[in-house]
Amino acid sequence: MGQNRWITEMGLGVDVHGADYNKAARRAVSDALRHSSLHFFDVTDKSAQDMKVEVVIGAAEPANIDPAVIAQEIPYGTVTVTVTSGGLDVISENGTDRITMVNAAILVSFDD
């Protein structure tokens, strides 16, 4: 059975102090979710639980992202999280802190 992608949303999350990659990634997912309002369930035979949700996270240090923590941000559907290199870290002028930016893409598909 094939899948058709219905939705693509992007988000940006930032942890201004502390370089908490999971915090920045959760904020990126939240940012993407808040740009969406799904109105097609009433006119299709699909439900929120039928969604296949792929979350792609881009972070400067991918190993610092816990996919299970990020998956908890998605309220519906079957969720998979993939982490890849991306995002951006900006080191403070004195080198003691950094701003951590993480990108998220949320891809929603349904089975045919």
N, C-alpha and C positions, 0 to 999 in steps of 0.2 A: 504494500500500500504506500503510495506517495504522499508527500506533504506539500501544501501550498503556504507560502509566507503571506500573511495578511498585514502585519504591523512591523515597523522598524522605528525604534525610538532611541535617541542618544541623550546621555547626561554627563555632567561634570561634577565631581565631588572634590572638596579640598579640606585638608586638615592643616590649619594655619600654623600650629605649633605642635611639635611632638612626633611628627612623621608616622602617624598611625594609619597604615595603609588600609586596614579593614574599615576604619571610620570613614576615610575618604571614599572608599569603594561603595560603602552603604549609602553615603550621600549622593554618589553618582547614580546609583540605581534609583534612589528616591527622586532625584531630579528628573530622570527619564520617565518614571511612572507618572509624575505630576504634569507631564506634557501630554498625557493620553486621556481620552474619554471614549470608551468603547460603546458604540450604539448599535452594533450590528447583531447582537444576540436576539433581539426581538424579531428580526426579519430573516434569520437563518435557523437551521436546526442545530446550531452549535451552542455550547455552554462554556462558561469560564473554566470549568474543570476539563473540558476537551482541549484546551490550549496546550501546545508544546512550547515552552518558554526557554529560549536559549539566551543566557546572559554572557556577554563577552566583556571581560574587564582588561583594560590596558593600564599597567602600572610599571614604574621605573624598576621596582624590585618585586617581580611577580611572586617570588617565594614567600613574601610577607603577606599574601592574601590567602585567607581561609575560605575556599569555595562554599563550605557548609554554612558559614556565617552569612555569606552574601546571598545564598539561596533562600534564607529565611526572610529576606526582604520582599520576595515575590508572593503575593497572597493567593494566587490561583494557578491551576494547571500543573503539568509535569515540568519540573525545572532542572536544567543543566547549567553549570557554570564553567566557563573556560577562561583561564587567565593567561595573558600574553604580555610581552614587553610593550610598553607604551607609557602614557602619562608623562609627568615631568616633576622633578624635584628642584626647588630653588633654595640654594644654601644661603643662610643669613650672612650678612656682611662680615660678622665676626667669626663665622664658621661653627657656631655652637647650636644652631637650630636650622630647621628647614621647613619650607612649605611643600606639602605633598599634594599633587594633583593626580587624580585617577579618572579615566574615562570609562564609560559603560555604554554598551549597545544592548538593547533588549529586542530580540527577534521572536515574534510570535507566529507560529504556524499551526495549521490544523491538518489532520488526515483528510485525504480526499473523500 
